[in-house]
Amino acid sequence: MFDELRRNPLLKKALSAGEERVGKVVAAVLSNERVMARVQGAVTTALEARAAVEKGVRSALHAVNLPTGDEVAELKKRIAELEAMIDGLATRVDREAGAAAAPPAAGAPPPEDPPGAR
């Protein structure tokens, strides 16, 4: 049914005329300096209010000894780095443990005793 309405030439013509009129009104409103100054002022006020709220939330969280979202994100990043480092160390330990347990190659000199083993 919606497809039939979209194909209706009379409806297309009405929508086109409506879009044109709305476009003219929007262009007239946006070209008005007073309107744009007020829109800009509203956006600036909204951004300042947001910053004030964020600052208040940060202060409240610190007052009750809770981390902010940014601090949690930084901690997650540091934990991921530490996990990667631990994985790398575990791989090295496994590789070296495997090399120490492997029998010596034919013709290789016998392994030396570690210092203090005697």
C-alpha positions as CSV (number, residue, x, y, z in Angstrom):
1,M,0.0,0.0,0.0
2,F,2.8,2.4,0.9
3,D,4.4,1.7,-2.5
4,E,1.2,2.6,-4.3
5,L,1.0,5.9,-2.4
6,R,4.6,6.8,-3.3
7,R,3.9,6.2,-7.0
8,N,0.8,8.4,-7.0
9,P,1.6,11.4,-9.1
10,L,-0.7,13.7,-7.2
11,L,1.0,12.8,-3.9
12,K,4.4,13.3,-5.4
13,K,3.4,16.8,-6.6
14,A,2.0,17.7,-3.2
15,L,5.1,16.4,-1.4
16,S,7.4,18.3,-3.8
17,A,5.5,21.6,-3.3
18,G,5.6,21.1,0.5
19,E,9.3,20.4,0.5
20,E,9.9,23.5,-1.5
21,R,7.9,25.7,0.8
22,V,9.5,24.3,3.9
23,G,12.9,24.8,2.3
24,K,12.2,28.4,1.7
25,V,11.0,29.0,5.3
26,V,14.0,27.2,6.7
27,A,16.3,29.3,4.5
28,A,14.6,32.5,5.6
29,V,14.9,31.6,9.3
30,L,18.5,30.5,9.0
31,S,19.5,33.7,7.1
32,N,18.1,35.8,10.0
33,E,21.1,36.9,12.1
34,R,19.0,37.3,15.3
35,V,17.8,33.7,15.0
36,M,21.3,32.4,14.3
37,A,22.7,34.4,17.2
38,R,20.1,32.9,19.5
39,V,20.7,29.3,18.2
40,Q,24.4,29.8,18.7
41,G,23.8,31.2,22.2
42,A,21.6,28.2,23.0
43,V,24.2,25.7,21.8
44,T,26.9,27.5,23.8
45,T,24.8,27.5,26.9
46,A,24.0,23.8,26.5
47,L,27.7,23.0,26.1
48,E,28.6,25.0,29.2
49,A,25.8,23.3,31.2
50,R,27.0,19.9,30.1
51,A,30.6,20.8,31.2
52,A,29.3,22.0,34.6
53,V,27.3,18.8,35.1
54,E,30.3,16.6,34.2
55,K,32.5,18.6,36.6
56,G,29.9,18.2,39.3
57,V,29.6,14.4,38.7
58,R,33.4,14.0,38.8
59,S,33.5,15.9,42.1
60,A,30.7,13.8,43.5
61,L,32.3,10.6,42.4
62,H,35.7,11.6,43.9
63,A,33.9,12.7,47.1
64,V,32.6,9.1,47.6
65,N,35.9,7.6,46.4
66,L,34.5,6.2,43.1
67,P,36.4,6.4,39.8
68,T,35.1,8.4,36.8
69,G,34.4,6.9,33.5
70,D,37.6,8.2,32.1
71,E,39.6,6.7,35.0
72,V,37.9,3.3,34.5
73,A,38.7,3.4,30.8
74,E,42.4,4.2,31.6
75,L,42.5,1.3,34.1
76,K,41.0,-1.1,31.5
77,K,43.7,0.0,29.0
78,R,46.4,-0.6,31.6
79,I,45.0,-4.0,32.5
80,A,44.9,-5.1,28.9
81,E,48.6,-4.0,28.5
82,L,49.5,-6.0,31.7
83,E,47.6,-9.1,30.4
84,A,49.5,-8.9,27.1
85,M,52.8,-8.6,29.0
86,I,51.9,-11.6,31.2
87,D,50.9,-13.7,28.1
88,G,54.2,-12.9,26.5
89,L,56.1,-13.9,29.6
90,A,54.1,-17.1,29.9
91,T,55.0,-18.0,26.3
92,R,58.7,-17.4,27.0
93,V,58.6,-19.5,30.1
94,D,56.8,-22.3,28.3
95,R,59.3,-22.2,25.4
96,E,62.3,-22.2,27.7
97,A,60.9,-24.9,29.9
98,G,60.3,-27.0,26.7
99,A,63.9,-26.3,25.6
100,A,65.3,-27.4,29.0
101,A,63.3,-30.6,29.0
102,A,64.3,-31.6,25.4
103,P,67.0,-34.2,25.2
104,P,70.4,-32.8,24.0
105,A,71.0,-33.1,20.3
106,A,73.5,-35.8,19.1
107,G,77.0,-34.5,19.4
108,A,76.1,-31.6,21.7
109,P,78.1,-31.1,24.8
110,P,76.5,-32.2,28.1
111,P,74.6,-29.4,29.9
112,E,76.5,-27.6,32.7
113,D,75.3,-27.9,36.2
114,P,73.8,-24.6,37.5
115,P,76.0,-22.7,40.0
116,G,75.7,-24.0,43.5
117,A,74.3,-27.4,42.4
118,R,77.3,-29.3,43.9
